[in-house]
Amino acid sequence: MSGVRPVVRLDFCDFWPGYRKDDNFFFNLLKLRFDVQLTDQPDFLIYSDPGSHLHRLHDCVKIYFGIESHLPDWRECDYAITCHYLEDPRHLRLPYYVLYGGPEALRKEGEDLEKILAAKTRFCGFVVSNAGNRRAQKRIEFFHRLSRYKRVDSGGRAFNNIGGPIPGGPAGKLEFLRSCKFNIAFENASIPGYTTEKLYEAMKARTVPIYWGNPRIHEEFNPRSFLNYFDFPSEEALIERILELDRDDDRYLEVMRQPYLNADRPNESFDLRRVVAFFEKIFTTPVRPVSRRRSWFRLGRWTLAKRNKGAAGFVGPP
């Protein structure tokens, strides 16, 4: 009968605290095409952090979603969605910034960029919460170096110099960045394909991002619309360019007038039809789940997973 959506029995686990099973990127997208039924006895499981191990409680078809730069472990998942460029039919590349919003937020058509610039009250913004995180050291070192030339406002918990951390989660960060001419938008690592929300957030706030991370970033965003660390022969040259744009409004506006997207068109990662098609393949392809083919498992991790089963999340609203 036409109009009847296929039933999909689905569950989520190993996401961050407070993750809503019934209100997230995947659930909200898939329910437009499928009758998604959330259950703790699923046919399909989407899990994230590979270190939590709660997914080991399931022996259904498992889809790993990588938020950071982890590669999929094909001994534990049947399919994977990550930032990596992998030539494997079991894999879909989906950079994390796609979950933060669509390409329409990056379109500048009709905007008064001179008015936007005139409203900026800060030179550069910096948001880091955990200074002890080894992965944050590159951006912390650059923050200190740029601060020698001009004050950089730190709005996170680390090195805060604005009277306290900015409130309001992502919305608060966006509001903070809107007041900044520049933003230090450094990833945790420089890995091909690894592009999180940092560059997207800065662009959405209409600040000029100072970016370090994905060496193939020019394939996703217009490199003339931001300052790419790898386009400069040294950090000193990059800082000289930042200060030059800060001193000269006309040159700053030249950068701001550049479209964030190459040819002002969304890259393929923003095409959510790819995501739906990938799940359609998963839901309609009979496979013997890899978890049923395992001949062994680590007892300690299995015990840990069972002990923490209650932390797997909830199905309904809080």
C-alpha positions in Angstrom: 0.0 0.0 0.0 1.5 3.3 -1.1 2.4 5.8 1.6 3.2 3.1 4.2 6.7 3.7 5.6 8.9 0.6 6.3 9.2 -0.2 10.0 12.7 0.1 11.5 13.4 -1.1 15.0 16.3 1.1 16.2 18.3 2.0 19.3 21.2 4.3 20.2 23.9 4.0 22.8 27.4 5.2 23.8 26.7 8.8 23.0 27.3 11.8 25.3 25.3 12.4 28.5 21.9 13.9 27.8 21.7 12.5 24.2 18.1 12.2 23.2 17.2 9.0 21.4 14.0 10.5 20.2 15.4 13.9 19.2 18.7 13.8 17.3 20.1 14.2 13.8 19.7 10.6 12.7 16.3 9.9 14.3 14.8 13.1 13.0 16.1 12.4 9.5 15.2 8.8 9.3 11.6 9.2 10.6 10.8 11.2 7.5 11.4 8.0 5.4 10.9 5.2 7.9 8.5 4.2 10.7 11.3 4.4 13.3 10.5 2.4 16.5 12.8 3.0 19.4 13.4 -0.2 21.4 16.0 -1.8 23.6 15.6 -5.0 21.5 16.6 -3.4 18.1 17.3 -4.8 14.7 19.7 -1.9 14.2 21.9 0.0 16.6 23.7 3.3 16.1 26.5 3.8 18.6 29.3 6.3 19.0 32.1 6.3 21.6 33.9 3.0 21.1 35.3 3.2 24.6 32.0 2.9 26.4 31.3 -0.7 25.2 27.5 -0.6 25.8 27.1 -1.6 22.2 28.5 -5.0 23.2 25.2 -5.8 24.8 23.6 -6.0 21.3 24.1 -8.6 18.6 22.0 -6.8 15.9 23.3 -4.9 12.9 25.6 -2.2 14.4 26.4 1.2 12.8 29.3 3.1 14.3 29.1 6.9 14.2 32.4 8.6 14.8 32.3 12.1 16.2 36.1 12.5 16.6 38.8 11.0 14.4 38.5 7.3 15.4 38.5 4.8 12.5 35.8 2.2 12.5 36.6 -1.2 14.1 35.2 -3.6 11.6 35.4 -6.4 14.2 32.7 -4.6 16.1 30.5 -2.8 13.6 28.8 -3.7 10.3 28.7 -0.2 9.0 30.3 3.1 9.9 29.7 6.8 9.4 32.9 8.9 10.1 34.8 11.9 8.8 37.4 9.7 7.0 37.8 9.1 3.3 37.4 5.4 3.1 36.8 3.4 -0.1 34.5 0.8 1.5 30.8 0.2 0.7 30.1 -0.2 4.4 31.2 3.4 5.1 29.7 6.8 4.7 31.7 10.0 5.1 29.7 12.5 7.1 31.8 15.4 8.7 30.4 16.4 12.1 29.7 19.9 11.1 26.7 18.7 9.0 24.9 17.8 12.3 25.3 21.5 13.4 23.2 22.9 10.5 22.7 23.2 6.8 24.4 25.3 4.1 21.7 28.0 4.2 23.3 29.4 7.4 26.5 30.1 5.5 24.9 32.1 2.6 25.7 35.8 2.8 23.4 37.1 0.1 21.8 40.4 1.0 23.8 40.8 4.2 25.3 44.2 5.1 28.9 43.1 5.9 30.0 46.6 6.7 27.3 46.8 9.4 28.3 43.4 10.7 32.0 44.6 11.0 31.0 47.8 12.7 29.2 45.9 15.4 32.2 43.8 16.3 33.8 44.8 19.7 36.5 42.1 20.1 39.6 41.4 18.1 39.6 37.6 18.4 37.7 34.9 20.3 38.9 31.7 21.8 36.8 29.0 23.5 38.4 26.1 25.3 37.1 24.4 28.4 39.8 21.8 29.2 43.4 23.2 29.2 44.7 19.8 30.3 43.4 18.1 27.2 46.5 17.1 25.2 44.5 17.4 22.0 43.9 21.1 22.7 47.6 22.1 23.0 48.0 23.3 19.4 45.2 25.9 19.8 46.3 26.8 23.3 49.9 27.5 22.1 48.6 29.7 19.3 46.2 31.5 21.7 49.2 32.5 23.8 51.3 33.5 20.8 48.6 35.7 19.2 47.9 37.2 22.6 51.4 38.7 22.7 50.4 41.0 19.9 46.8 41.8 20.8 44.4 40.7 23.5 42.5 37.5 22.6 39.2 37.1 24.5 38.9 33.7 26.0 35.3 32.8 26.7 35.7 29.2 27.8 36.7 27.9 31.2 40.3 27.7 30.3 42.3 31.0 30.4 39.0 32.9 30.8 39.6 36.7 30.8 36.1 38.0 30.2 34.8 37.6 33.7 33.4 34.1 33.5 32.6 31.3 30.9 30.1 32.2 28.2 26.7 30.7 29.0 24.2 28.9 26.9 26.1 26.0 25.2 26.4 26.3 21.3 24.0 29.2 21.2 26.1 31.1 23.7 29.3 30.4 21.9 27.7 31.6 18.6 26.6 34.9 20.3 30.1 35.4 21.7 31.8 34.8 18.3 29.5 37.3 16.6 31.3 40.0 18.6 34.7 38.9 17.4 36.5 39.8 14.2 38.5 36.5 14.3 38.1 33.1 15.9 40.8 30.5 16.6 39.1 27.5 15.1 41.6 24.7 15.6 40.7 21.0 15.4 42.0 18.5 17.9 44.1 16.9 15.2 45.2 17.4 11.6 43.8 14.4 9.8 42.4 14.4 6.2 38.7 14.6 6.4 38.5 15.5 10.1 36.3 18.6 10.1 34.2 19.2 13.2 31.8 22.1 14.0 34.5 24.6 14.8 34.9 26.1 11.3 31.2 26.0 10.6 30.4 27.8 13.9 32.8 30.6 13.2 31.4 31.0 9.7 27.8 31.0 11.0 28.8 33.7 13.4 30.3 35.8 10.6 33.8 36.0 12.1 36.9 35.2 10.1 38.1 31.8 11.2 41.7 31.1 11.8 41.7 27.4 11.0 44.1 24.5 11.6 43.1 20.9 11.0 41.9 19.0 7.9 44.6 19.4 5.2 41.8 18.9 2.6 39.6 21.6 4.0 39.7 23.5 0.7 37.6 20.8 -0.9 34.8 21.5 1.5 35.0 25.3 2.0 36.3 28.3 0.0 39.9 28.8 1.3 39.7 32.5 0.5 36.9 33.0 3.1 39.1 32.1 6.1 42.8 31.9 7.2 44.1 28.4 6.8 47.2 27.8 8.9 48.7 25.5 6.2 48.6 28.3 3.6 51.3 30.3 5.4 55.0 29.5 5.5 55.1 30.1 9.3 53.0 31.1 12.3 54.6 34.5 12.2 53.4 35.0 8.6 49.9 33.9 9.6 49.9 36.3 12.6 51.1 39.2 10.3 48.2 38.5 8.0 45.7 38.5 10.9 47.1 41.9 12.1 47.0 43.3 8.6 43.3 42.4 8.2 42.6 43.8 11.7 44.2 47.2 10.8 42.6 47.5 7.4 38.8 47.3 7.2 38.8 47.2 3.4 41.1 44.1 3.3 39.1 42.5 6.1 35.9 43.0 4.1 37.5 41.5 1.0 37.8 38.3 3.0 34.3 38.6 4.4 32.8 39.0 1.0 34.1 35.7 -0.1 31.4 32.9 -0.1 32.1 30.3 2.5 31.2 27.5 0.1 33.2 26.8 -3.1 31.3 28.5 -6.0 28.7 29.3 -3.3 27.3 25.8 -3.6 27.0 23.2 -0.8 29.5 20.4 -0.8 28.2 16.9 -1.1 28.4 16.3 2.7 25.4 18.6 3.1 23.3 16.4 0.8 21.2 14.4 3.3 19.8 12.2 0.6 23.2 10.4 0.7 22.6 9.6 4.4 19.1 8.4 3.8 20.2 6.2 0.9 23.0 4.7 3.0 20.5 3.7 5.7 18.1 2.4 3.1 20.9 0.1 2.0 21.6 -1.0 5.6 17.9 -1.6 6.4 17.2 -3.6 3.2 20.5 -5.7 2.9 20.4 -9.0 4.8 23.6 -9.6 6.7 24.8 -11.7 9.5 25.8 -9.1 12.1 29.5 -9.1 12.9 28.7 -9.4 16.6 27.2 -12.9 16.0 30.3 -13.9 14.1 32.7 -13.1 17.0 34.3 -16.1 18.5 35.6 -14.2 21.5 35.2 -11.0 23.5 37.0 -9.3 26.4 35.2 -10.4 29.6 36.2 -7.2 31.5 34.7 -4.9 28.9 31.5 -7.0 28.6 31.1 -6.9 32.4 31.7 -3.1 32.3 29.0 -2.7 29.6 26.4 -4.7 31.6 27.2 -2.7 34.8 26.6 0.5 32.9 23.6 -0.5 30.9 21.5 2.1 32.7 23.7 4.8 31.3 22.8 3.9 27.7 20.2 6.7 27.6 16.5 6.8 27.4 13.8 6.5 24.8 11.3 9.2 25.7 11.5 12.8 26.7 13.2 13.5 30.1 
